[in-house]
Amino acid sequence: MARVRNQRSGIAMRSLRSPFFCRGRAIAALMTVAAVTLLALVWRPMNLLLDRITLPSGAMPKLDGPYLPGHMSDSVSVHGRPLAVDIWYPRDRPPRGEAMQAPGASSRVAGDVPAASAILEHFGLVENAPPVAAPAKFPILIFVPGWNGGRRSNTVLNATLAAAGYVVVAIDDVGGEASPTGDAAHNFDFSTDAGFANSWQVAERRLAMMTERVSGVIGGVLDRSGGGADWPFAGRLDPETLGVLGFSFGGSVAAAAPRTDRRIRAAANLDGWLMGAACAQGIAAPYLSFSSEFPGLEGATRSWSTGRRLMAKATVIDRRCQRELSRAPDTFALIIKGTQHSDFTDGLFAPALRNYVRPPWGLWREGQLKVHEITVSMLLSFFDTHLRHRGIPSLLSERPGPHREVVWIGPE
């Protein structure tokens, strides 16, 4: 009897507790949904706040090149039409003890990042100053911006390359012009799988448009160089030392361009996915690829966020391609730890609060300078080796190399 009574009381207690347990689970589920909803509501305003709160700039990057940078706005003829370009070039440093010439209007050159203007003034940038008087011819780099980007998105990097002795010709993306139409007006869609697939098809067509533009710019620049003496660079550019570099989609263009234009002797990709035939057929020139870090990449391929999931899947495929390509000689692929996509533009120096609270750098000002130093040193080692035949190949060939922040993407 006691056992039966105990069983009955246990059943009664369980029946009494069950509603409470069910109610508790329901409350927990509701609280989870509420927390996710609240996070979704505040995420965008919080990100905007992190971008709008600014802190004063600290130390400036060094300009170790033998020259100072000059800049001019110009145009070249591409298929019979003028195309606006920005040209960055080396100019003479003043003799020791002589005051530096007053900087030009660098704020108009620095795109949308005020800190970049301060850096260019710190570099002593001068508008339309005469190029360096040395008789040697300059190696040429064509810079390609990201999707819908403009030619002034990487002013600090281009000025630094100019100070090292390169003439950098920066162009606009087809979507960065005043009134783009058709595929050029398309914004990359990460909202749905179908939208992303369509955007990728548009990107393949734009890749062909941009590689054709790069070839046209090369032809226009070399034509002017071989023409009359009224152009500052007439007879001063070396067609045998020609490279291309680009950021994001511009990096995709840089990787594809040597296959369509054999005048290109080396290509560098700043965090762009490989597109077109590059992955299957390889890069038709020495190649250097930089990638930003993607924390939790494998897990992100299953993310509830459609945009993050699609971006992660594309990045996984790209890393696989970069790894396979790195088997080829003179092909290098690396990740800089702690970086995000915009760190390969002037956005690296934006004084937004978010740039001061990012791991693993601690005080991000130190991280900014380190990322800039790594990017510049690797680019110069690469281009100096393959265009000027005088670089420091050990920066690219030694593993792990001098920069502990670099992770090499290599064959498994």
N, C-alpha and C positions, 0 to 999 in steps of 0.2 A: 504493500500500500504506500509506503514511504517513497519507494522508487517511482511509482506511478505519479504520486503527488509532485515529486521533484521534476519528472519529465514534463508534467502539465505546466508547472510554474515556469520551467525553462522555455517551453514553447510560448507561454504567455508573455514572458519578458522579451523574447526575440520578436514577437509580433508587435510589442509595444515599442521596441527599439527601432525596428525597420523603418517606420516613417521618418524617424529622426535622422537615421543614416541616409535615407533617400533625399531628405530635405537638405542635409549637409552637403551631399554630392552636388545637388542642384545649385546650392548657394556658391559652392566652390567654382562650378562651371560658369555661373553668371559673373562671379568676380574676375575669372580669367578673361572672359569675353570683354568685360568692362575695362580691364587693364590694357588689353590689346587695342581696344577702340580708343582709349585715352592716349596710348602711345602713338597710334596712327594720327590722331588729331594734333598732337603737340610736336611730332617729329619734324615736319616741315618748318613750322615757326621756329623751333629750336635750332635747326640747321641755318635758317636765315639769320638768327640772332648771332650764332657763332661766326658767321661770315661778316656781319655788320659791326660787331665789336672789334675795334682795332687797337693794337698796341704799338708803341713806337718801335721803329726799326733799330736794330743793333748793329753789329759789325757788318761791314761790306765785304763782298767777295774780292779776292785779289785778281789783279790783271797782270799775269806774269809774262805775257808775250813780249816780243822785242819792239812792238809798235803800239800806237794808240789807235782806237777805232775811229773811222770816219763813216759818214752815212749820207746817202743822197737818194731822193725819190726820182724815178726815171720811168721810161717805158721802152719796150722792145717790140719789134714787129713779129707777130705770130700769125702765120697764114694770111698775111696782108692786113691784119688789124693790130692796132697798138694795144699792148697789154701792160698795165701798171706793174712796176716792180720796185722793191726796195733793194738798194745795193749797199752792203757793208764791206768795208775795205780797210787795209792798213794805211796809216799815215805816220809820218815821222814823229818821234818823241822830240820835245825841245831839248836843246843842248843842256848839259848839266849846269845848274845855277840859273837858268833862264826860266822865267815864269811860264806856266802852261797857258795856252790860249784859252780865253773864256769859252765855256761850253756853249753850244748852240741850243736850239729849241728842242731839247731832248724830250720834254713832256709830250710833244706832238708825235714823237717817234715810238713811244713806249707802250702803245696799245692801251689796254684798260687797267693796267696795274700801276698805281701811283708809285709804289716802291721801286718798280723798274726804272722809272724816270730818275729817281734819286741815284740809283746804281749807275745809270748811263752818265749822269753828271759827274759822279765819283770817278768813272772811267775817263773823263775828259772828252766825251763825244763832241764832235764838231760837225755841223751840217755843211756839206759841200766843200770841205777842205780838200786841197789837192792830195792825191795818193802819194805814198812814200816814193822818194826820188830814186830809189835803187833801180838799176837797169834790169834786174831779173824779172822774168814773167811770173805772174801770180797763178797759183792753182785755183780752180773754180769749184764752188759748192752751190748746188741748187737746193734751196730750202722749201719744203712743201708743208703747209699747215694741216690741221685736222679737218674733220667734216664740217663744212660751212665756215671754216676758219679763215682768218686774214693773215697777211704777210707780216704783221707786227705782233704775232703771238709769242715769239721767241726772241725778243730783242736782246736780252742779256746774253743768251747763248751765242747768237749771231755776232754780236759785238766782240765777244771773247774770242771767237774763231777768227774774226778779222784781225784782232790784235796779234794773233799767232801767225799772220801772214796769208790768210785766205781771203779771196773775194767771194762773198756770200750773196747770191741773188735770191731774194725771197719773193714768192709769188702767192697769189690768193687761190683758195680752193674755188671750184666752179660755183659752189653754193655760197661763197662769201662775197660775191659781187652784188652790185646794187639791186638788180631786179632779176634774180634767177628764175628760170622757167623749166618745166618738165622735170626730168630726173634731178637736175641741179637744185630744184626747190624742195626736194624731199627731205624730211626730217626722219632720222633713224628711229624706228618704232620698236620699243622694248615692252609694249603693253600686252601683246598677245603673241602666241606662237606663229599664227598666220601673218601678223604684222611684221614680225621679225624676219620670217622667211621672205616676204616681199621686199623688205628693206635690204636684205642680203643680195637679192637679185639686182636691185637698183644700184647697190654698191659695186657689184661686178661691172655694170655698165659705166658707172662713174669712174671706176678704176681705169677703164680704157680711155675715157675722156681726159683724165688727168695725166696718164702716161703720154698721151699725145700732146698735151699742153707742155709737159716737161721737155719733150723733144723739140717742140716749137720754140720754147724759151732758149734752149741750148743753141739752136740754129740762129735765133735772133741775136743773142749775145755774141756769138763767134763772128757773125757777119759784121756787127758793129765794131768788134775788136780789130777786124781786118780791114775796116773802111778808113774814112778820113781821120785826120788828126784832131778834129774838133771835139772828140769824145775823150774824157780823161783816161779811159782804159784802152784806147786804140793802140794796138800792137803790144799791150801789156798782159794779155791773158794767154795761158798755155792750154791749148785744146787737148794735150796729151795727159793733163792732170786734172781730170774732171770727175767730181763725185756728186752724189745726191743724198740728202738726208731729209727725214720728215717725221712729224709727230702724229700719233694716232692713225687716222686714215691716211694722212700724209706719209706715215711710215710704211703702210701697205703699198702706197704708190712707189715709194723709194725702193722697196723690195722687188716690185714688178718691173720698174723702168729699165734696168740693164738688159732685160730680155728683148725689149722693143727698140733700144737705142744702144748700140755697141760702143758709142763714144764714152759711155759712163764706165769708169774704171773701178768704182767702189761705191757701196750703198750702206747707209746706216738707218735703222728703224727705231724710233723712240716710242715704244709701247703701242705698236699697231698690230692688229691681227693680219696674218698672211692671207691673201686672197688671190683669185685667179689661178695661174699655173704655178705659182711660186712654191707651194707645198709639194706638189707632185713632181715638178720638173726641176726644182732647185732655183737658186739665185745665180744669174749669169755673170756674177762679178764677186770679188771679195765682199763679205757681208758681216755687219755687226748689229746685233739686236739687243735692245734694252727692254725689260719688262718691269712693271710695278708689281709689288707684292699683292697677293690676293689671299688674305687670311681665311682659312677654312674653305679652301677652294672645292675640295671633293664634296664636302657636306652641302655647299651652296648649290650644287647641281640638283639637289632635292628640296631647295628652299620653297617656302610657301609664297614668296615674292616672285612673281613671274619675271620681272626685269632682272632680278639678281640670278635667278635660275638660268635664264637664257644667256646672260653675260658669262656666268660660270661655265656653262657647257661650251660656249665658243672659245673661252680661254683655255679649257682643258684640251680641246682639239688643237688650238694654236701652240700650246706648250709641247704637245706631241710632235707637231710639225717642226718646231724650232729644234727639238732634241734630235730628230732625224737629220735635219739639215746640218747640224753641227758636226756630223761625221765627215763632211766635205772639208778639204783644206781651205784655210783662210776664211772660215766661217765660224762666228762666235756668237753665243747667246747667253745673256746673263739677267739676273734679277737683282735689283737693289732693295735690300730689306727695309721695311718701314715706309716705303714710298707709296703714293697713290698716283692716279693717272695724270692729274694736272701738275704734278711735280716736274714733269718734263717740259713745262712751259714757263712763262713769266709768273704764272700762278704760284710757283715755288716760293716767290718772295712776297706774296700778298701778306700784309700784316694782320690778317684776320685771327681772332682768338683761337679758332680751331687749329691753326698751325702751331700754336704754343702748347697744346695739350695732347699731342700725339705720341704714342709709344713707337719705337723703342728708344727714341732720341732723348727723352727728358726735355730739357730746354730746347725747343724746336729751332731756335736761331742757329744753334750749333749743327742741327740736322740739316737745315737749309744749305749752309755752307759746305757741309760734307757731301750732300747729294750733288751739288753743283760741281764740286771738286772732282768727284768720281766720274760724272758724266763728261766733263771737259777733258780730263786726263785720258779716259778711254777713247773718246772720239779723236783726240789729237794723236794718240798712239796709233790708232787704226788708219786715219787718213794720211798721217805723215809716213807711215810704213808703205801704204799701197799707192799713194799718189806722189809723194816726194822722196820715197825710198830712204828715209832717214829717221824713222820713228823709234820707239822703245817697244819692240815686239814683246818683251818680257811681261809687260802689263797685261797682254792678252794671252800669252802662252803659258805662263807660270800658274800652277794651281797649288794652293788657293789664291795666290797673288797678294799684293800689298794691302788690299782693302777688305777688311773682315766683313764689311756690310754687303759684299758681292757674293751671290750664289750663282754658280755656273750651271747652265742648262746643257747637259751633255748626254751622250749615248749611255743607255743603261747597261 
